[in-house]
Amino acid sequence: MSDLDYATRGAEGTDRETERGVAETPPHRSGLPVVGSTVAASRDGLDFTEEVSSRGDLVSYEAFGTEMLAVFDPEVVETVLVSENDAFEKGEFEMSFGDLVAPEGIAFAEDERWRRQRTALQSAFTPDKIRGYADEMVGHTAALCEDWGDDEVVEVGDAFATLTLRILTRALFDLDFDAERGGVVREATDAISVMMDRFGLLSVLPEWVPTPTERRYERAMADLDALVEELLAEREMGTDPGADAPERDDLLSLLVAAADADGTGMDREAVRDQLVTFLFAGHETTATALTYTCWLLAGNPAVRKRLDAELDSVLGDRDPEFADVPNLDYTEGVVKEALRLYPPVYALYREPREEVLLGGYRVSGDTTLQLATYNVQRDDRWWDAPDEFRPERWSSEAGKANDDRPEYAYFPFGGGPRHCIGMRFAMTELQLVVATLARRVEFERVTDELDLSMGLTLDPGPVEMRVRKRGE
Ligand code: HEM
């Protein structure tokens, strides 16, 4: 028997394969004629997926013009992402998102084209490179704290997006992004996020209907394209402000060089799309993660106290540096736990290349698998008190619970060959930024309830917090 037709345990703990035999179709959540569950799924995707999850570990439904199969079983997640990853591709549903953002970029490329791009880009993310980015991460965070006044109420989502975009462009592109350039990327991010929130509804509207959402998106992407062209031209001509550096090996230079070289699978269009991919993937995700982390810390004083104790003992009265990261265990637990409760990438999508048996069910080649990160990471079969913020579950003392849990009960960075290329960058950034912030400020919640929605990332809605400067 192949890995694909292994038996999985059903919600009641029954062995689906022996009880019902393989090759049944999964439970189905029926919807309305023609549009299926599109309206329900796009109105409140999180509630909808939660409702779907009560019907089994693999549940099909029709939405967005396609047959969807929601997956809540960590073993099946592992099969799709890791052990049988070759049998799956990103597929049409994911590509329709890709078309909105950067269709030729690494996140949507397949097969040999993807492999060559991944190899070419990997060199920007080696441990040595990340060590070199650490000071920027700390320095920009310290400057942000300087800008805040004591008792000021801040919308932290925006503040963190500006921060992470600054860190990203400095580290990966060797550029200082001024407010104007930052604004272009932020507007494009927001326009895409709104577009994706409405995506389900747009997919059942006739294509020619012009909507304000679509017009905003078109405008924002035109501005972003102009900015990207400007960046590439500046670097090609060596006219950008940092051009006096003798030899540059940042990601932007690598991309410009790749555009002319054979063997990378990147033409000019792909290079433009890589740049856009990294601008989005590299800042919105970490900004969202920071927003959730700080909001959770503000609501959990005991966790905050333990974090402060660790920072006092490891750092004393200095800022963190790269070499401290392995010693900041509790800080790492805080970040991992925030990524468990609020994974910025809340679901992954794949299509089988042909019909497969999955979790004991027959799944046709045109089905879109929705690997439900948000739901799996809050499933009480794998997590005690799943909705509670408990960073200590990541400590070495919690060993047994962690050992018993299936590996893919937690996958905020995906898994297998296509796992997040920026994972190490992101984890280093999150730990260093949280440590730098915590040394300088405390946050008090002004926004008590988050207004979660499925945008480009898991969107918390506006999050206001009062900043209290420490030691003032
Ligand atoms: C908390 C922060 C982040 C989270 C939660 C996150 C999550 C993810 C996930 C889940 C995937 C896999 C998508 C899939 O399999 O369909 C992914 C892919 C990717 N991420 Fe991240 N990411 C983060 C930060 C970053 C950063 C900082 C960068 C770049 C600097 C980045 C660049 C990428 C790229 C380029 C891919 C596509 C990789 C490929 O297809 O080979 N991400 N990310």
Residues whose N, C-alpha, C, O or C-beta is under 5 A from the ligand:
A	BS01	HEM	I106 A107 A281 G282 T285 T286 A289 P344 V345 L348 F411 P412 F413 G414 P417 R418 H419 C420 I421 G422 F425 A426
